[in-house]
Every structure is written in C-alpha cells, then in structure tokens.
Amino acid sequence: MSKALLVRIEALPGKEEDVRDFLTQGQSIVEGEPRTVRWFGFQFGPTSFGIFDAFPDEESRQAHLSGEVAKALGENTGVLFGTPTIEQLDVVAEKAPV
C-alpha cells in the first residue's frame, strides 16, 4: 500500500444520521473495489465525518476517484454535507492487519 485519500465531510444541520448512513452504504460500494485495500468511514465529532482509504498504487487511487463512491459524494454535496475536502496522501509506514 502506498497511496491513500483522506476525505473530510461536514454534515449539514440535522443530517448527521444521514451522513452516518451514507458512510455505511459507502462501505458496501468499496467492497466491490478490489484495488481499494483499506477503507474506513469515521466520525471526528458531532457533525464532522471522514473517509480514509488506501491503495497499492496511483492507478488504483485514480480509479477509485472516478468510481461510485466519488459519484455518491458529488450527488450528496449540498444535500447531506458541504463540499468535501479530499487530500491525496502518500503512505510512509503501515502496520498491516493480522
């Protein structure tokens, strides 16, 4: 694993549970992406959420960025949450799951 994404999402007022549901549904989408090797949906605080996902290479990351989760982010921007912040990261160290 060498590439990753960190996505920050701020729920619109009253949409916090909907964002939690959105993240749960996102997990089922990435189950069908074999090149997305790690995926986490999480909550920072009452209205702040995020996604962290990791990939073996840049090609896999770009495929994900043009896939179904990215499409769903776009469709829900302004509906469930404000414009997401998407940061492209290089992974420098990892403890692999057992």
C-alpha positions, 0 to 999 in steps of 0.5 A: 500500500502506498497511496491513500485519500483522506476525505473530510465531510461536514454534515449539514444541520440535522443530517448527521444520521444521514451522513452516518448512513451514507458512510455505511452504504459507502462501505458496501460500494468499496467492497466491490473495489478490489484495488481499494485495500483499506477503507474506513468511514469515521466520525471526528465529532458531532457533525464532522465525518471522514473517509480514509482509504488506501491503495497499492498504487496511483492507478488504483487511487485514480480509479477509485476517484472516478468510481461510485463512491466519488459519484455518491459524494458529488450527488450528496454535496449540498444535500447531506454535507458541504463540499468535501475536502479530499487530500491525496496522501502518500503512505510512509509506514503501515502496520498491516492487519493480522 
